[in-house]
Amino acid sequence: MPADYRTELLDEILSCIQSSNKRAQETGDSKGYLQLYFEQAIAQLTLKTYQEFKKFCTKDEWVYYEETILKKLDKAWGCERLLIHMYRKEYDKAMTLLLQERYPYNTYGGEPYVDIVQTPEKWESFARKVKVDNKKRPAFQEEFGGVVPGWKTI
């Protein structure tokens, strides 16, 4: 599917959703409007959409919707799930998530990044791969060239 077609399709879908929201508001269909708002909030669940939706709801509405949001939380990005758990003061769940994601011990070739940075040969090999993988991204190259020592000579 061509990129222009996808953009037009997304614009059309967004326009349709906005029209539905406006109709629901104008007709006084608060339940319908709230349901549309909810669907939009959980489509790409983030801490920001979680907080905005919570502010929008009455206490009774929030009790109803919060349970559904929490059931769908596992579909959100790991970092957003972490932020939401921290916001809710669910530190045990946040810690479990950190351990599952192996944060901050992401690896490259089976080794933690921390170990790679401490070994010049491994660092150079890693940096070279990152540079090659991003060679068609001039902004990336420029940014790294300004902050990573020796980037331009790798």
N, C-alpha and C positions, 0 to 999 in steps of 0.2 A: 504494500500500500504506500503510495507516494507521501512524502512528508507534508506537502501542502494539503492533501486530502485529509490526513489525520488532524492537522491543525483546524481545518474547517469543521470537521466532525466534532472535535472537542469544543470549539466555539459554539456550535449549534446545541450541543448537550448542555453546556453551561447556561446558554440563553434560555433553554427550556426549563432548567432548574430554577433560574432566577424568576421566570414568569410564574412558575408554580408557587414559589415563595410569595411573590407579590399578590397573586390571586388568593392564596390562603390568608394572608394578612388582611386584604381588602374585604373579604367575605366574613371575617371574624372567626374563621376556622382555626382556632388557636391550637387544637390538637393536631390538625393536619400540618400546620406550619411548624409546630414543635417536632413532629415526626420527620419532616423534610430537613430541618436543621440538624436533627440527630443523625440522619443518614449521611449528611455532608460531613459532620464532625468525625464520624468513625470511618469514613472512606479512606482517609489518610490520618489516622489517629496520632496525634502528637500531644505533648504536655499543653501546648498552647490551645489546641482545639478542645482538649479535655476541660481546661480552666474556663474557656469562653462559654462552652456549653453549660457548665455548672453554674456560671453567673447568670445565664439566661433562664435557667429553670427555677421554679419555686421549690421549696423544700420537699413537698410531696412529689413533685415531678422528678426531682433529682433522685429520690429514693427508688423510684421505678426505673429510671434510665441508668443509674449508676451500676446496677447489677448486670444489665445487658452490656454496658461498656466493658466492665471487668471480664465478662465472658469472651469478649472479642479482643481483649488486650494482647493475647498471645500472637495475634496476626500483625501487630505493630512492629516497627523496627526495634531491635534490641536496645538501642540507645534511648529511644522514646519510652519503651517499657521501663527502663531503669529510671528515667526522670519521673515518670508517673508514680512508680513505687516509692521513690524518695520523697516526692511531694506529699504522698499519702502517709508518709512515715512508716512504710512497710519495709523496714530495713532488712528483715530476714529474707524477704522475697528479692530485694535488691542484691543482697549478697549472693543468693543462689544464682541469680542471673549473671552476676559478675563472674562467678566460678564457671558457669556453663559457657560463657562467651570467652573464657580464658583471658579476660581483660585484667591487666594491661599487657599480658604476655602474648601478643600476636606474634606469629612466627614467620620466618622466611627460611625455607629449606629446612624446617624442623627446629630451628634455633630461635630463641627469643630475640627481638630487635635489640634489646639492651646488650646482649652478648655480641651481636654483630657490630654495633657501634664501637665497642671496646677493642675490636681487632681490626687494624688498618686494612689488611688484605680482604677480609670478609666485607668490611664496609665499602671498599672500592668496588668489589664485585656486585654487591647489592645496589649501590648507587648507579653503577653503569647500567644494570638491568632496568632500574626505574627510569633512567634517562632515555634509554632506547625505547622502552614501552610508551614513553610520552614525547617522542621526537616530533610528532605532528601537532604539538600543543605549545605554541610559542609563548603564551602567557605563563604557562607552567614553567617552561625553561627559563624565562626571564625572572620569575619570582624566585625559583630555586637558585639561580645564578647570583642573586643578591643576598641570599641568606645561608647557603650551604658552601662552606669553604672548599675551594677546588672544583666546584661544579663544572666550570667552563673547560677545565682541562681533563675531565674524566672521559 
